[in-house]
Amino acid sequence: MPEAQQAGGKKRRLLTPEQTAIWRREHKGEFKGKSQEEKQAARKKQKEHLEALSEAELSGLRTRLQEKWNTLPSGEKQKLETKIQERGAGGKGKNKDNRKEKRLARKKKRAAGADK
């Protein structure tokens, strides 16, 4: 695994992409029914909480999340790995052009449907 993707690696990544996927799964319900601003504030609070953990607590969290990842069935792992790849291993903006293309395709499809 590249150093930038390792927990505590080059970019001071708190969790690996796989551990982040498990973390997101565990905290998914916390965002239901919230506005975009509330979701953003909650994500910021979670990140601050992670950053405030001591090295021992963070190490324990990493171990627990990695164990959960290791026990996932291979089909689920594959689905999550695909999502991780689509996200660019957790990086922002790598799929920006792809998102724009998809958005334009949807607009064209809607416009074509409206013309009928």
Solvent accessible surface area in square Angstrom, and as a share of the most:
residue,aa,sasa,rsa
1,M,122,0.55
2,P,83,0.52
3,E,108,0.48
4,A,29,0.22
5,Q,49,0.22
6,Q,79,0.35
7,A,30,0.23
8,G,40,0.39
9,G,15,0.14
10,K,154,0.65
11,K,155,0.66
12,R,131,0.48
13,R,58,0.21
14,L,25,0.13
15,L,7,0.03
16,T,14,0.08
17,P,6,0.04
18,E,34,0.15
19,Q,10,0.05
20,T,37,0.21
21,A,6,0.05
22,I,6,0.03
23,W,27,0.09
24,R,116,0.42
25,R,109,0.40
26,E,64,0.29
27,H,38,0.17
28,K,138,0.59
29,G,53,0.51
30,E,83,0.37
31,F,39,0.16
32,K,151,0.64
33,G,89,0.86
34,K,82,0.35
35,S,53,0.34
36,Q,119,0.53
37,E,125,0.56
38,E,93,0.42
39,K,56,0.24
40,Q,117,0.52
41,A,61,0.48
42,A,20,0.16
43,R,111,0.40
44,K,131,0.55
45,K,150,0.64
46,Q,30,0.13
47,K,122,0.52
48,E,92,0.41
49,H,103,0.46
50,L,14,0.07
51,E,94,0.42
52,A,86,0.67
53,L,37,0.19
54,S,57,0.37
55,E,108,0.48
56,A,81,0.63
57,E,98,0.44
58,L,2,0.01
59,S,52,0.34
60,G,41,0.40
61,L,20,0.10
62,R,35,0.13
63,T,71,0.41
64,R,98,0.36
65,L,0,0.00
66,Q,59,0.26
67,E,100,0.45
68,K,89,0.38
69,W,16,0.06
70,N,88,0.45
71,T,112,0.65
72,L,28,0.14
73,P,82,0.51
74,S,92,0.59
75,G,44,0.42
76,E,56,0.25
77,K,50,0.21
78,Q,123,0.54
79,K,140,0.59
80,L,18,0.09
81,E,75,0.34
82,T,72,0.42
83,K,107,0.45
84,I,9,0.05
85,Q,133,0.59
86,E,107,0.48
87,R,86,0.32
88,G,15,0.15
89,A,15,0.11
90,G,43,0.42
91,G,31,0.30
92,K,197,0.84
93,G,38,0.36
94,K,147,0.62
95,N,39,0.20
96,K,109,0.46
97,D,101,0.53
98,N,68,0.35
99,R,117,0.43
100,K,97,0.41
101,E,110,0.49
102,K,114,0.48
103,R,114,0.41
104,L,103,0.51
105,A,60,0.47
106,R,125,0.45
107,K,110,0.47
108,K,148,0.63
109,K,160,0.68
110,R,153,0.56
111,A,55,0.42
112,A,53,0.41
113,G,46,0.44
114,A,85,0.66
115,D,122,0.63
116,K,208,0.88
